[in-house]
Amino acid sequence: MDNHIVAGALEQLFEHRYPLVLGRDASGIVEAVGAGVDDVAVGDEVLGHVLFEPPFQAGTVAEYAVVPARTVVPKPAALDHVTAAALPLAGGAARMVVDAINPQPGQVVLVNGASGGVGRYAVQLLSKLGLTVVATAAPADAERLRELGAAEVVDFTAGSVAKQVRTAHPDGVDALINLAGYTLEEVPLDAVRSAGVVCTTTQVPDADILAARQLSGGGIVASPTRDVIAPLAEQAAKGELQVDVYRVLPLDQALDGLAELAAGRAHGKIVIDLSL
């Protein structure tokens, strides 16, 4: 998301006010609260998220961040700030896409883009619900995804994902959670059975294309508010949800982190730690 903003890809869709601060997630200590805020108080340790709403200006890659009260929850004591900061958007998006497919125990779900921040959470949430998870990833990520709950890992570098999935599941999978691919050719729709469900965070494919293929579903924009974030934080604090932090960087290396994300080298979340 931050790299899309840096590139100006969203400027025609949402008002941008400059100077614009990057970053959507945060974990830290409350310095002040606005009028009517009584869920948290000054001095509380919290985590939260800057929602995907216009205008784009406030961000969290900074010493101080203004965060909407409806996205802020107390940080469980067992959760350190670095881990907490890696949770809201990716974990919240995963929770929302999983809920969107209305998963039922015994179903087979394909997670395309499973090695990214959202995908790693989605794999865990699905597997804990009793679903068979088929994850796409490069070979270097296969072992970790199996540890997180994937029953099968499809190497997207080895050829058509849809063909590989259909070889193992001739009737097709019950649902597709698409977290990667911004063109129709990059989304393995052919892996999904007729009347299956597709949920995508990349807004591809659209509802018309799905209907033409006798599929249901559509795109979502993650809005991790308090009711979404709080249960995830408790799960992470109890060790029931693994948070994969790839790197922790000081503020003056934040651009290096963006470059790693853009290059696809980040196997998990990158966190900027202001105390370094």
Salt bridges, closest charged atoms under 4 A:
GLU15 OE2 - ARG17 NE 2.81
ASP25 OD1 - HIS49 ND1 2.78
ASP39 OD2 - ARG226 NH2 3.42
GLU45 OE1 - LYS75 NZ 3.33
GLU45 OE2 - HIS81 NE2 3.52
GLU53 OE2 - ARG70 NH2 2.91
ASP99 OD1 - ARG95 NH2 3.09
ASP141 OD1 - ARG120 NH2 3.11
ASP141 OD1 - HIS267 ND1 2.75
GLU147 OE1 - ARG144 NH1 3.15
GLU152 OE2 - HIS169 NE2 2.92
ASP174 OD1 - ARG193 NE 2.79
ASP190 OD1 - ARG213 NH1 2.74
ASP244 OD2 - ARG120 NH1 2.64
ASP244 OD1 - ARG144 NH2 2.66
GLU260 OE2 - ARG247 NH1 2.27
GLU260 OE1 - ARG265 NE 3.95
